Amino acid sequence: MAAETLTTTQAAATQPVYRPAGGGALGFTYGVYEIAAVVEDGDIFQMCRVPAGATVVEGFVRADDIDTGTEALDMDVGWAANGSDAADPDGFGNLGTWTGDAVTDIKPEVQIWYPFNGVLKDGPKTFVNETIIQVEANTASNAGHVGTLYVGVFYISP
């Protein structure tokens, strides 16, 4: 199967994008995608959109243990080009090979959980134009293949 771009309802061009009242009011957007087949190298999951002028302050990637057994699945979280910002597929996290193993006191359940980091380690990231937040696969999954992918983004608007 060839790589695909898969879009959640929340990232669709027809979906309105929430803009908080401004003055530091926190907004939240999210996307949920039910992965039903093998994740291929190059697959892009368009998860959600942030409005023009949004300043991303935090976010996360959560998922089922999509690649069980000998893990190989490598997916990153970032954004698509938007007319002012170049695409940065791992701008919010170069997540390496995903493992759903439990980690005592951090993720006691078998699942995927990654907080955004990447450019956020140096402070918030502001987008001039409306922007798609996406997850991109760099390595295909080895086994398992199915489950829920959930991305949440916290942002402020001027």
ABEGO torsion letter per residue (X at the ends): XBBBBBBBAAABAABBBBBBAEGGBBBBBBBBBBBABBBBBGBBBBABBBBBGBBBABBBBBBBBABBEBBABBBBBBBBBAGABBBBAAAAEBAEBBBABBBBGABABBBBBBBBBEAAAAEBBBBABBBBBBBBBABBBABGGBEBBBBBBBBBBX
